[in-house]
Amino acid sequence: AQVPPENTFHSPQPGQTVLGRSFTIEVEVASSFHVPEEGKGVLFLDGGKLLEVRQQRVTVSMDGAGGLFEGQHTLRLVLLALDGSTVATQQVLFLKEGAPEETAGPFHDDKYDDEALHEMQAACAPLADLPRDPPPPRSRDDPAVIALGLPVLSSLTKYDGEEADDMRMAQEREGFINDASQLPMFEVFIPSLLANIPLEKGHYRYDVYLGYDLGDPLFDDAPSRESIHRQLVTLVGEAPV
């Protein structure tokens, strides 16, 4: 009998305990199973579909993981052939500590939010009452629009929001990226998106929204944003992004 492909769970590993509000999922499809030429993978978290794996190795940042309740969780990777048949199934069990109370919501934990969360909710509440234009009529031939929100930061050190001074001062002290071409989104996110678009050509259009912090030395600067936009346009080319 043929031995099924052996995939690798780099993170989390079997029995690993993840802490706090964020962790990273990193899985690698066995080299004997070529994605996407022979099929694809489907990643499940606690039985729910998380994403489709269309390359040999994927990394997913699970920010807001405070929404995972404390205890044991299951991460499962299923490999599917081009005809939809199952080639291999593997899973790991890991533990989550530091989960929120049941009523706290998916992006809340006592360490990082509390007053900041309530302040944000109060600031955003009036936006719900703003008038909205109805969406334009859509033809059956129009591609579906997928909006992708990407939080970006030019600091070389992750800013935790707990500095006594503002972000500009913190980044000047710690250092930040001043060459837009060195931003991770140009090296990881955008190339990964473009690599998968040909598989769904004509069916979707991807609108990417960048979210940055007030005072970010690179993104909160109009000439720098124009430079970033020009580089994005060049990188994207004719792709529907």
For each residue, the residues with C-beta under 8 A, 3 or more apart:
1:
2:
3: 6
4: 87 88
5: 29 30 32 33 79 87 88
6: 3 30 88 90
7: 27 28 29 30 41 77 79 88 90
8: 27 28 30
9: 12 13 14 26 27 75 77 90 92
10: 13 26 27 28
11: 16 23 24 25 26
12: 9 16 18 23 25 75 92 94
13: 9 10 16 92 94
14: 9 92 93 94
15: 93 94 95
16: 11 12 13 94 95
17: 94 95 96 97
18: 12 23 65 94 95 96 97
19: 23 97 98
20: 23 65 66 98 109 111
21: 63 64 65 66 98 107 109 111 112
22: 61 62 63 64 65
23: 11 12 18 19 20 62 65
24: 11 59 60 61 62
25: 11 12 43 45 50 58 59 60 62 75
26: 9 10 11 57 58 59 60
27: 7 8 9 10 41 43 53 57 58 75 77
28: 7 8 10 56 57
29: 5 7 33 35 41 53 55 56 57 77 79
30: 5 6 7 8 33 88
31: 56
32: 5
33: 5 29 30 38 39 79 87 88
34: 37 38 56
35: 29 38 39 40 41 53 54 55 56
36: 39 40 54 55 199
37: 34
38: 33 34 35 81 82
39: 33 35 36 79 80 81 82 87
40: 35 36 52 53 54 79 80
41: 7 27 29 35 52 53 54 77 78 79 80
42: 49 51 52 53 77 78 80
43: 25 27 49 50 51 52 53 58 60 75 76 77
44: 47 48 49 50 74 75 76 77 78
45: 25 48 50 73 74 75 76
46: 73 74
47: 44 74 76
48: 44 45
49: 42 43 44
50: 25 43 44 45 60
51: 42 43 58 60
52: 40 41 42 43
53: 27 29 35 40 41 42 43 58 77
54: 35 36 40 41 195 196 199
55: 29 35 36 58 192 195 196
56: 28 29 31 34 35
57: 26 27 28 29
58: 25 26 27 43 51 53 55
59: 24 25 26
60: 24 25 26 43 50 51
61: 22 24
62: 22 23 24 25 65
63: 21 22 151
64: 21 22 67 106 107
65: 18 20 21 22 23 62 68 96
66: 20 21 98 99 100 104 106 107 108 109 112
67: 64 99 100 105 106 107
68: 65 73 96 99
69: 96 99 102
70: 96 97 98 99
71: 95 96 99
72: 93 94 95 96
73: 45 46 68 93 94 95 96
74: 44 45 46 47 91 92 93
75: 9 12 25 27 43 44 45 91 92 94
76: 43 44 45 47 89 90 91
77: 7 9 27 29 41 42 43 44 53 89 90 91
78: 41 42 44 86 88 89
79: 5 7 29 33 39 40 41 86 87 88 89
80: 39 40 41 42 84 85 86 87
81: 38 39 84 85 86 87
82: 38 39
83:
84: 80 81
85: 80 81
86: 78 79 80 81 89
87: 4 5 33 39 79 80 81
88: 4 5 6 7 30 33 78 79
89: 76 77 78 79 86
90: 6 7 9 76 77
91: 74 75 76 77
92: 9 12 13 14 74 75
93: 14 15 72 73 74
94: 12 13 14 15 16 17 18 72 73 75
95: 15 16 17 18 71 72 73
96: 17 18 65 68 69 70 71 72 73 99
97: 17 18 19 70
98: 19 20 21 66 70 109 111
99: 66 67 68 69 70 71 96 109
100: 66 67 104 105 108 109 110
101: 104
102: 69
103:
104: 66 100 101 108 109
105: 67 100 108
106: 64 66 67
107: 21 64 66 67 113 117
108: 66 100 104 105 113 117
109: 20 21 66 98 99 100 104 112 113
110: 100 113 114
111: 20 21 98
112: 21 66 109 116 161
113: 107 108 109 110 116 117
114: 110 117 118
115: 118 119
116: 112 113 119 120 161
117: 107 108 113 114 120 121
118: 114 115 121 122
119: 115 116 122 123
120: 116 117 123 124
121: 117 118 124 125
122: 118 119 125
123: 119 120 126
124: 120 121 127 128
125: 121 122 128
126: 123 129 130
127: 124 130
128: 124 125
129: 126
130: 126 127
131:
132:
133:
134:
135: 138
136:
137:
138: 135 142
139: 142
140:
141:
142: 138 139
143: 202 203 204 205 240
144: 203 204 205
145: 204 205 206 207
146: 204 205 206 207
147: 207 209
148: 193 206 207 208 209
149: 209 211
150: 185 189 208 209 210 211
151: 63 211 212
152: 183 185 210 211 212 216 219
153: 158 159 212 213 216 219
154: 171 176 177 178 183 212 216 217 218 219
155: 158 159 167 170 171 174 175 176 177 216
156: 174 175 176 177
157: 174 175
158: 153 155
159: 153 155 163 167 170 171 213
160: 163
161: 112 116
162:
163: 159 160 166 167 169 170
164:
165: 169 170
166: 163 169 170 215
167: 155 159 163 170 171 213 214 215 216
168: 171 172 215 216 217
169: 163 165 166 172 173
170: 155 159 163 165 166 167 173 174
171: 154 155 159 167 168 174 175 176 216 217
172: 168 169 176 217
173: 169 170
174: 155 156 157 170 171
175: 155 156 157 171
176: 154 155 156 171 172 216 217 218
177: 154 155 156 180 182 183 218
178: 154 217 218
179: 182
180: 177 183 186 218 224 227 228 231
181: 186 231
182: 177 179 186 187
183: 152 154 177 180 186 187 218 228
184: 187 188 189
185: 150 152 188 189 190 210
186: 180 181 182 183 190 191 231 235
187: 182 183 184 191
188: 184 185 191 192
189: 150 184 185 192 193
190: 185 186 193 194 232 235 236 241
191: 186 187 188 194 195 235
192: 55 188 189 195 196
193: 148 189 190 196 197 206 208 241
194: 190 191 197 235 236 239 241
195: 54 55 191 192 198
196: 54 55 192 193 199 200
197: 193 194 200 201 204 206 239 240 241
198: 195 201
199: 36 54 196
200: 196 197 203 204
201: 197 198 240
202: 143
203: 143 144 200
204: 143 144 145 146 197 200 240
205: 143 144 145 146 240 241
206: 145 146 148 193 197 240 241
207: 145 146 147 148 241
208: 148 150 193 241
209: 147 148 149 150
210: 150 152 185 219
211: 149 150 151 152
212: 151 152 153 154 216 219 220
213: 153 159 167 216 219 220
214: 167 220
215: 166 167 168 220
216: 152 153 154 155 167 168 171 176 212 213 219 220 221
217: 154 168 171 172 176 178 220 221
218: 154 176 177 178 180 183 221 224 228
219: 152 153 154 210 212 213 216 224 225 228
220: 212 213 214 215 216 217
221: 216 217 218 224 225
222: 225 226
223: 226 227
224: 180 218 219 221 227 228
225: 219 221 222 228 229
226: 222 223 229 230
227: 180 223 224 230 231
228: 180 183 218 219 224 225 231 232
229: 225 226 232 233
230: 226 227 233 234
231: 180 181 186 227 228 234 235
232: 190 228 229 235 236
233: 229 230 236
234: 230 231 237
235: 186 190 191 194 231 232
236: 190 194 232 233 239 241
237: 234
238:
239: 194 197 236
240: 143 197 201 204 205 206
241: 190 193 194 197 205 206 207 208 236
